[in-house]
Amino acid sequence: MVKEPALNKRELIDEAVLRSGVKKKDAKPVVEALLAILGETVAAGRDLNLKPFGKLHLNRSDVRSNGTVHVCRLRQPLERPSIDQESAGERDISSLDPLAQSQT
């Protein structure tokens, strides 16, 4: 298995622009603010529960000479809903309801 290169901030901003349709000048400060909040939250020792990203549990932190190392466990759901479905709250209930497909 070939490991993909790490996702950097520029790629993250570009992907957010592509998926959301907002302008890059509007997306950049939001992405930067989110990254700052996530970093501060982990530094404070708090776990994260962010759907559809997943649950991040902070196991331990070790202070080193060049920074702090946080050892975390990330659990992600098997099926990630698309952004369109999640924001619209749409569900296909015909597949869940056996009576929806019955013929009378």
Secondary structure as UniProt FT lines:
FT   HELIX           9..20
FT   HELIX           24..43
FT   TURN            44..45
FT   STRAND          48..50
FT   TURN            51..53
FT   STRAND          54..64
FT   TURN            65..66
FT   STRAND          67..75
FT   HELIX           83..88
FT   HELIX           93..95
FT   HELIX           98..101
//
